[in-house]
């Protein structure tokens, strides 16, 4: 198989490239900067110069490829709406346009549980939960719009599928883990309502397993949640994960109601006064990490043959060994 990957220099993209190469597939991966191009080269892909705004570069990179894996996204915790929209919505439009023009047969879009983020509890939900029309947070809103777009254009010529991994973690994480560690070391980290609530998680190996299965067996126009199986206590898991990095979390706590009030005020100040930097807390962060978020991967197990082979215990041991 010949594959094209966007976001190849990111946590998911690098792992996906490595897994594709291990299976004997040839991979071409998009990179905008020299650093990104070098990352995808080291992961085993043929680097392809360009970005999500350049449809022609995308089309040329996709020529001869049967599958496109679209994992690129603007994921910063705060930023201008235009930055999220251009990368996550317009960028996805361009990827789809290029894929159709290049004659690609299948496209897998890496989405997120955040597409459901409208303030209602996300507890034991599956793919039958309708996408809200007004998600909270620019990341959630633009990923919601991107997933809608991807699934709406499914056709006999281009099969489109979305996967929604929840809380991606594991060795080599350059996304979530560094942010948590930075927050702890800066003294900003607080357990919301004690932190003892359930969360679904998805180890990077399990995420890649689901992505590859979606490319092979996913039904066109469908989305699939990916997890490690049964939910886990958030505080216990975060504590164990940071312990593998030699970081002690501490016991500082904040009531959920107070945290949400602070988030409302912070967002208002940053939005209306255009303050520099980032607000200390946002509603999106609280809704995703400050209360239970649990999803069911039964559909992926049933339709894709997904197993989630990497256990949390094994993943944590791998992280500890990598740190040592």
C-alpha positions as a LaTeX table, in Angstrom:
\begin{tabular}{lrrr}
\hline
Residue & $x$ (\AA) & $y$ (\AA) & $z$ (\AA) \\
\hline
Unk1 & 0.00 & 0.00 & 0.00 \\
Unk2 & 1.09 & 3.54 & $-0.74$ \\
Unk3 & $-0.05$ & 6.02 & 1.92 \\
Unk4 & 0.04 & 9.77 & 2.42 \\
Unk5 & 0.11 & 11.20 & 5.95 \\
Unk6 & $-0.58$ & 14.73 & 7.16 \\
Unk7 & 0.61 & 15.68 & 10.62 \\
Unk8 & 3.42 & 13.17 & 10.28 \\
Unk9 & 5.76 & 15.05 & 12.61 \\
Unk10 & 3.26 & 14.91 & 15.48 \\
Unk11 & 2.85 & 12.24 & 18.16 \\
Unk12 & 0.18 & 10.27 & 16.26 \\
Unk13 & 1.72 & 10.87 & 12.85 \\
Unk14 & 5.19 & 9.59 & 13.80 \\
Unk15 & 3.76 & 6.44 & 15.35 \\
Unk16 & 1.50 & 5.87 & 12.35 \\
Unk17 & 4.38 & 6.22 & 9.89 \\
Unk18 & 6.48 & 3.76 & 11.88 \\
Unk19 & 3.64 & 1.23 & 11.98 \\
Unk20 & 2.99 & 1.55 & 8.25 \\
Unk21 & 6.67 & 1.05 & 7.46 \\
Unk22 & 6.85 & $-1.99$ & 9.75 \\
Unk23 & 4.03 & $-3.51$ & 7.71 \\
Unk24 & 5.96 & $-2.94$ & 4.50 \\
Unk25 & 3.95 & $-0.01$ & 3.17 \\
Unk26 & 5.49 & 3.00 & 1.48 \\
Unk27 & 4.66 & 6.32 & 3.10 \\
Unk28 & 4.85 & 9.91 & 1.96 \\
Unk29 & 4.34 & 12.53 & 4.68 \\
Unk30 & 3.61 & 16.24 & 4.51 \\
Unk31 & 5.96 & 18.68 & 6.20 \\
Unk32 & 5.96 & 22.46 & 6.21 \\
Unk33 & 9.27 & 23.21 & 7.95 \\
Unk34 & 12.70 & 21.65 & 7.72 \\
Unk35 & 12.26 & 20.38 & 11.27 \\
Unk36 & 8.97 & 18.69 & 10.36 \\
Unk37 & 10.43 & 17.21 & 7.18 \\
Unk38 & 13.33 & 15.80 & 9.16 \\
Unk39 & 10.94 & 14.29 & 11.74 \\
Unk40 & 8.94 & 12.41 & 9.10 \\
Unk41 & 12.17 & 11.29 & 7.43 \\
Unk42 & 13.42 & 9.86 & 10.72 \\
Unk43 & 10.07 & 8.12 & 11.22 \\
Unk44 & 10.56 & 6.35 & 7.89 \\
Unk45 & 8.48 & 8.36 & 5.44 \\
Unk46 & 9.39 & 10.16 & 2.25 \\
Unk47 & 9.14 & 13.84 & 3.24 \\
Unk48 & 6.86 & 15.98 & 1.11 \\
Unk49 & 7.25 & 19.75 & 1.23 \\
Unk50 & 4.02 & 21.68 & 1.63 \\
Unk51 & 1.23 & 22.61 & 4.00 \\
Unk52 & $-2.53$ & 22.31 & 4.34 \\
Unk53 & $-3.13$ & 25.57 & 2.47 \\
Unk54 & $-1.50$ & 24.30 & $-0.74$ \\
Unk55 & $-3.96$ & 22.04 & $-2.59$ \\
Unk56 & $-1.60$ & 21.50 & $-5.52$ \\
Unk57 & 1.25 & 20.34 & $-3.29$ \\
Unk58 & $-1.14$ & 18.04 & $-1.46$ \\
Unk59 & $-2.43$ & 16.59 & $-4.73$ \\
Unk60 & 1.05 & 15.92 & $-6.06$ \\
Unk61 & 2.03 & 14.25 & $-2.80$ \\
Unk62 & $-1.05$ & 12.03 & $-2.88$ \\
Unk63 & $-0.62$ & 10.86 & $-6.46$ \\
Unk64 & $-0.16$ & 7.11 & $-6.57$ \\
Unk65 & $-1.43$ & 6.68 & $-2.99$ \\
Unk66 & $-4.39$ & 4.48 & $-2.15$ \\
Unk67 & $-4.96$ & 5.86 & 1.36 \\
Unk68 & $-4.65$ & 9.26 & 3.02 \\
Unk69 & $-4.33$ & 9.56 & 6.79 \\
Unk70 & $-5.26$ & 13.07 & 7.90 \\
Unk71 & $-3.87$ & 13.60 & 11.40 \\
Unk72 & $-2.74$ & 17.23 & 11.11 \\
Unk73 & $-4.57$ & 19.75 & 13.29 \\
Unk74 & $-4.11$ & 22.97 & 15.22 \\
Unk75 & $-4.30$ & 21.71 & 18.82 \\
Unk76 & $-2.94$ & 24.51 & 21.00 \\
Unk77 & $-4.93$ & 25.16 & 24.18 \\
Unk78 & $-5.61$ & 28.77 & 23.17 \\
Unk79 & $-5.34$ & 30.86 & 20.02 \\
Unk80 & $-7.11$ & 33.00 & 17.46 \\
Unk81 & $-10.24$ & 31.51 & 15.92 \\
Unk82 & $-8.75$ & 32.05 & 12.46 \\
Unk83 & $-5.79$ & 29.82 & 13.31 \\
Unk84 & $-8.06$ & 26.92 & 14.29 \\
Unk85 & $-10.39$ & 27.45 & 11.34 \\
Unk86 & $-7.66$ & 27.68 & 8.71 \\
Unk87 & $-5.89$ & 24.52 & 9.88 \\
Unk88 & $-8.74$ & 22.33 & 11.04 \\
Unk89 & $-11.56$ & 23.24 & 8.67 \\
Unk90 & $-10.02$ & 24.85 & 5.60 \\
Unk91 & $-7.05$ & 22.48 & 5.82 \\
Unk92 & $-9.39$ & 19.49 & 5.85 \\
Unk93 & $-11.28$ & 20.92 & 2.87 \\
Unk94 & $-8.00$ & 21.13 & 0.99 \\
Unk95 & $-7.00$ & 17.58 & 1.92 \\
Unk96 & $-10.32$ & 16.26 & 0.64 \\
Unk97 & $-10.09$ & 18.29 & $-2.56$ \\
Unk98 & $-6.57$ & 17.03 & $-3.22$ \\
Unk99 & $-7.50$ & 13.42 & $-2.43$ \\
Unk100 & $-10.36$ & 13.46 & $-4.93$ \\
Unk101 & $-8.18$ & 15.08 & $-7.58$ \\
Unk102 & $-5.40$ & 12.52 & $-7.03$ \\
Unk103 & $-7.78$ & 9.56 & $-7.25$ \\
Unk104 & $-7.25$ & 8.39 & $-3.67$ \\
Unk105 & $-9.64$ & 5.59 & $-2.71$ \\
Unk106 & $-9.80$ & 5.89 & 1.10 \\
Unk107 & $-9.25$ & 8.64 & 3.66 \\
Unk108 & $-9.05$ & 8.25 & 7.44 \\
Unk109 & $-9.57$ & 11.41 & 9.47 \\
Unk110 & $-8.17$ & 11.52 & 13.01 \\
Unk111 & $-10.91$ & 13.21 & 15.00 \\
Unk112 & $-11.51$ & 13.45 & 18.76 \\
Unk113 & $-14.13$ & 13.01 & 21.46 \\
Unk114 & $-13.99$ & 16.80 & 21.78 \\
Unk115 & $-16.37$ & 17.04 & 18.80 \\
Unk116 & $-19.15$ & 16.30 & 21.33 \\
Unk117 & $-18.15$ & 19.07 & 23.74 \\
Unk118 & $-21.30$ & 21.15 & 24.30 \\
Unk119 & $-21.39$ & 21.03 & 28.10 \\
Unk120 & $-23.62$ & 17.96 & 28.38 \\
Unk121 & $-22.04$ & 14.98 & 30.20 \\
Unk122 & $-19.98$ & 12.68 & 28.01 \\
Unk123 & $-20.56$ & 9.50 & 30.00 \\
Unk124 & $-20.61$ & 6.04 & 28.42 \\
Unk125 & $-21.50$ & 7.54 & 25.05 \\
Unk126 & $-21.17$ & 5.87 & 21.66 \\
Unk127 & $-21.27$ & 7.02 & 18.06 \\
Unk128 & $-25.05$ & 7.40 & 18.09 \\
Unk129 & $-24.63$ & 10.60 & 20.14 \\
Unk130 & $-25.42$ & 13.43 & 17.67 \\
Unk131 & $-22.74$ & 16.01 & 17.00 \\
Unk132 & $-23.70$ & 19.29 & 18.69 \\
Unk133 & $-24.11$ & 22.40 & 16.60 \\
Unk134 & $-22.22$ & 24.71 & 18.97 \\
Unk135 & $-19.31$ & 22.96 & 20.69 \\
Unk136 & $-17.44$ & 24.78 & 23.45 \\
Unk137 & $-13.93$ & 25.90 & 22.52 \\
Unk138 & $-12.31$ & 26.70 & 19.18 \\
Unk139 & $-10.54$ & 23.34 & 18.94 \\
Unk140 & $-13.72$ & 21.38 & 19.62 \\
Unk141 & $-15.78$ & 23.54 & 17.27 \\
Unk142 & $-13.39$ & 23.30 & 14.33 \\
Unk143 & $-12.73$ & 19.57 & 14.78 \\
Unk144 & $-16.49$ & 19.09 & 14.89 \\
Unk145 & $-16.85$ & 20.98 & 11.60 \\
Unk146 & $-13.96$ & 19.04 & 10.05 \\
Unk147 & $-15.42$ & 15.65 & 10.97 \\
Unk148 & $-18.84$ & 16.64 & 9.64 \\
Unk149 & $-17.21$ & 17.65 & 6.37 \\
Unk150 & $-15.15$ & 14.47 & 6.04 \\
Unk151 & $-18.07$ & 12.13 & 6.63 \\
Unk152 & $-20.47$ & 14.13 & 4.46 \\
Unk153 & $-18.38$ & 13.70 & 1.31 \\
Unk154 & $-18.11$ & 9.92 & 1.51 \\
Unk155 & $-18.71$ & 8.45 & $-1.93$ \\
Unk156 & $-18.01$ & 5.37 & $-4.05$ \\
Unk157 & $-14.97$ & 7.18 & $-5.42$ \\
Unk158 & $-13.55$ & 8.26 & $-2.03$ \\
Unk159 & $-14.44$ & 6.34 & 1.12 \\
Unk160 & $-14.09$ & 8.58 & 4.18 \\
Unk161 & $-13.89$ & 7.37 & 7.78 \\
Unk162 & $-13.21$ & 9.13 & 11.10 \\
Unk163 & $-11.66$ & 7.77 & 14.28 \\
Unk164 & $-12.05$ & 9.40 & 17.69 \\
Unk165 & $-9.31$ & 8.35 & 20.12 \\
Unk166 & $-9.85$ & 9.65 & 23.66 \\
Unk167 & $-6.85$ & 10.89 & 25.70 \\
Unk168 & $-3.92$ & 9.67 & 23.58 \\
Unk169 & $-0.90$ & 8.81 & 25.73 \\
Unk170 & 2.29 & 6.74 & 25.72 \\
Unk171 & 6.01 & 6.79 & 25.09 \\
Unk172 & 7.10 & 9.68 & 22.88 \\
Unk173 & 4.16 & 11.93 & 23.71 \\
Unk174 & 5.01 & 15.46 & 22.59 \\
Unk175 & 1.48 & 16.80 & 23.01 \\
Unk176 & $-0.46$ & 16.25 & 26.24 \\
Unk177 & 2.16 & 14.96 & 28.68 \\
Unk178 & 4.56 & 17.92 & 28.34 \\
Unk179 & 1.68 & 20.33 & 29.03 \\
Unk180 & 0.72 & 18.48 & 32.22 \\
Unk181 & 4.32 & 18.33 & 33.41 \\
Unk182 & 4.81 & 22.03 & 32.70 \\
Unk183 & 1.65 & 22.84 & 34.67 \\
Unk184 & 2.78 & 20.75 & 37.63 \\
Unk185 & 6.29 & 22.21 & 37.70 \\
Unk186 & 4.92 & 25.76 & 37.45 \\
Unk187 & 2.64 & 25.11 & 40.42 \\
Unk188 & $-0.54$ & 25.65 & 38.38 \\
Unk189 & $-1.87$ & 22.08 & 38.44 \\
Unk190 & $-5.00$ & 21.42 & 40.50 \\
Unk191 & $-7.17$ & 18.34 & 40.86 \\
Unk192 & $-10.71$ & 19.37 & 39.94 \\
Unk193 & $-13.15$ & 18.08 & 42.58 \\
Unk194 & $-10.38$ & 15.78 & 43.82 \\
Unk195 & $-9.75$ & 14.20 & 40.42 \\
Unk196 & $-11.51$ & 10.94 & 41.27 \\
Unk197 & $-13.78$ & 10.44 & 38.28 \\
Unk198 & $-13.63$ & 8.05 & 35.36 \\
Unk199 & $-11.93$ & 8.69 & 32.05 \\
Unk200 & $-11.41$ & 6.72 & 28.87 \\
Unk201 & $-7.86$ & 6.64 & 27.50 \\
Unk202 & $-6.19$ & 5.46 & 24.29 \\
Unk203 & $-2.55$ & 4.38 & 24.21 \\
Unk204 & $-0.71$ & 5.51 & 21.09 \\
Unk205 & $-0.28$ & 1.90 & 19.92 \\
Unk206 & $-4.00$ & 1.28 & 20.26 \\
Unk207 & $-4.72$ & 4.55 & 18.47 \\
Unk208 & $-2.56$ & 3.45 & 15.54 \\
Unk209 & $-4.14$ & $-0.02$ & 15.56 \\
Unk210 & $-7.58$ & 1.58 & 15.21 \\
Unk211 & $-6.47$ & 4.00 & 12.50 \\
Unk212 & $-5.02$ & 1.20 & 10.38 \\
Unk213 & $-8.11$ & $-0.96$ & 10.84 \\
Unk214 & $-10.32$ & 1.97 & 9.87 \\
Unk215 & $-8.34$ & 2.31 & 6.65 \\
Unk216 & $-8.85$ & $-1.37$ & 5.92 \\
Unk217 & $-12.37$ & $-2.07$ & 7.18 \\
Unk218 & $-14.05$ & 1.17 & 8.19 \\
Unk219 & $-17.50$ & 1.84 & 6.76 \\
Unk220 & $-17.70$ & 4.95 & 4.63 \\
Unk221 & $-19.28$ & 7.94 & 6.34 \\
Unk222 & $-18.85$ & 6.41 & 9.81 \\
Unk223 & $-16.94$ & 7.44 & 12.95 \\
Unk224 & $-15.33$ & 5.11 & 15.50 \\
Unk225 & $-14.28$ & 5.74 & 19.10 \\
Unk226 & $-10.96$ & 4.20 & 20.13 \\
Unk227 & $-10.00$ & 3.47 & 23.76 \\
Unk228 & $-7.93$ & 1.19 & 25.99 \\
Unk229 & $-11.08$ & $-0.60$ & 27.12 \\
Unk230 & $-12.60$ & $-0.06$ & 30.55 \\
Unk231 & $-12.34$ & 3.48 & 31.95 \\
Unk232 & $-9.84$ & 4.31 & 34.70 \\
Unk233 & $-9.79$ & 6.78 & 37.62 \\
Unk234 & $-8.35$ & 10.07 & 36.27 \\
Unk235 & $-6.31$ & 10.93 & 39.35 \\
Unk236 & $-4.84$ & 7.45 & 39.64 \\
Unk237 & $-3.91$ & 7.37 & 35.96 \\
Unk238 & $-2.38$ & 10.85 & 35.77 \\
Unk239 & $-0.40$ & 10.15 & 38.95 \\
Unk240 & 0.91 & 6.86 & 37.55 \\
Unk241 & 1.75 & 8.40 & 34.18 \\
Unk242 & 3.70 & 11.30 & 35.69 \\
Unk243 & 5.46 & 8.95 & 38.10 \\
Unk244 & 7.06 & 7.24 & 35.09 \\
Unk245 & 8.68 & 10.63 & 34.34 \\
Unk246 & 9.82 & 11.20 & 37.90 \\
Unk247 & 7.20 & 13.88 & 38.50 \\
Unk248 & 5.11 & 14.05 & 41.68 \\
Unk249 & 1.75 & 15.67 & 41.10 \\
Unk250 & 0.88 & 16.87 & 44.60 \\
Unk251 & $-2.50$ & 17.25 & 46.27 \\
Unk252 & $-3.66$ & 20.75 & 45.35 \\
Unk253 & $-7.38$ & 20.78 & 44.56 \\
Unk254 & $-10.05$ & 23.17 & 43.32 \\
Unk255 & $-13.85$ & 22.84 & 43.37 \\
Unk256 & $-15.31$ & 22.28 & 39.93 \\
Unk257 & $-17.77$ & 25.16 & 40.22 \\
Unk258 & $-15.04$ & 27.63 & 41.13 \\
Unk259 & $-12.82$ & 26.35 & 38.33 \\
Unk260 & $-15.60$ & 26.82 & 35.77 \\
Unk261 & $-16.31$ & 30.34 & 37.01 \\
Unk262 & $-12.61$ & 31.17 & 36.69 \\
Unk263 & $-12.60$ & 29.73 & 33.17 \\
Unk264 & $-15.56$ & 31.91 & 32.11 \\
Unk265 & $-13.88$ & 35.02 & 33.49 \\
Unk266 & $-10.49$ & 34.15 & 32.03 \\
Unk267 & $-11.86$ & 33.52 & 28.55 \\
Unk268 & $-13.86$ & 36.76 & 28.66 \\
Unk269 & $-10.79$ & 38.78 & 29.64 \\
Unk270 & $-8.59$ & 37.23 & 26.96 \\
Unk271 & $-11.27$ & 37.51 & 24.27 \\
Unk272 & $-12.40$ & 41.07 & 24.90 \\
Unk273 & $-9.14$ & 42.63 & 26.07 \\
Unk274 & $-6.86$ & 40.65 & 23.75 \\
Unk275 & $-4.49$ & 39.92 & 26.61 \\
Unk276 & $-1.11$ & 38.41 & 25.70 \\
Unk277 & $-0.31$ & 34.76 & 26.31 \\
Unk278 & $-2.94$ & 32.22 & 27.35 \\
Unk279 & $-5.67$ & 32.23 & 30.00 \\
Unk280 & $-4.81$ & 30.13 & 33.06 \\
Unk281 & $-7.81$ & 27.88 & 32.53 \\
Unk282 & $-10.47$ & 27.31 & 29.86 \\
Unk283 & $-13.91$ & 25.71 & 29.76 \\
Unk284 & $-12.74$ & 23.27 & 27.12 \\
Unk285 & $-9.94$ & 21.98 & 29.36 \\
Unk286 & $-12.29$ & 21.57 & 32.30 \\
Unk287 & $-14.94$ & 19.75 & 30.30 \\
Unk288 & $-12.37$ & 17.36 & 28.82 \\
Unk289 & $-10.18$ & 16.77 & 31.89 \\
Unk290 & $-12.03$ & 18.09 & 34.94 \\
Unk291 & $-14.93$ & 15.62 & 35.00 \\
Unk292 & $-15.86$ & 12.18 & 33.72 \\
Unk293 & $-15.44$ & 11.61 & 29.99 \\
Unk294 & $-16.08$ & 8.00 & 29.02 \\
Unk295 & $-16.82$ & 6.60 & 25.57 \\
Unk296 & $-17.54$ & 3.14 & 24.20 \\
Unk297 & $-15.32$ & 1.52 & 21.55 \\
Unk298 & $-17.74$ & $-1.40$ & 21.04 \\
Unk299 & $-18.45$ & $-0.33$ & 17.46 \\
Unk300 & $-14.75$ & $-0.43$ & 16.53 \\
Unk301 & $-14.36$ & $-3.84$ & 18.15 \\
Unk302 & $-17.45$ & $-5.16$ & 16.39 \\
Unk303 & $-16.98$ & $-3.68$ & 12.91 \\
Unk304 & $-13.20$ & $-3.28$ & 12.61 \\
Unk305 & $-11.93$ & $-6.16$ & 14.72 \\
Unk306 & $-10.22$ & $-3.61$ & 16.98 \\
Unk307 & $-8.69$ & $-5.14$ & 20.13 \\
Unk308 & $-6.68$ & $-2.41$ & 21.86 \\
Unk309 & $-3.77$ & $-4.78$ & 22.44 \\
Unk310 & $-1.58$ & $-2.45$ & 24.53 \\
Unk311 & $-2.61$ & $-2.52$ & 28.18 \\
Unk312 & $-2.24$ & 0.48 & 30.48 \\
Unk313 & 0.15 & $-1.48$ & 32.68 \\
Unk314 & 2.42 & $-2.35$ & 29.77 \\
Unk315 & 2.24 & 1.18 & 28.41 \\
Unk316 & 3.25 & 2.68 & 31.75 \\
Unk317 & 6.16 & 0.24 & 32.06 \\
Unk318 & 7.30 & 1.24 & 28.57 \\
Unk319 & 7.20 & 4.93 & 29.52 \\
Unk320 & 9.22 & 4.26 & 32.68 \\
Unk321 & 11.87 & 2.31 & 30.73 \\
Unk322 & 12.11 & 5.07 & 28.14 \\
Unk323 & 12.64 & 7.66 & 30.88 \\
Unk324 & 15.30 & 5.53 & 32.57 \\
\hline
\end{tabular}
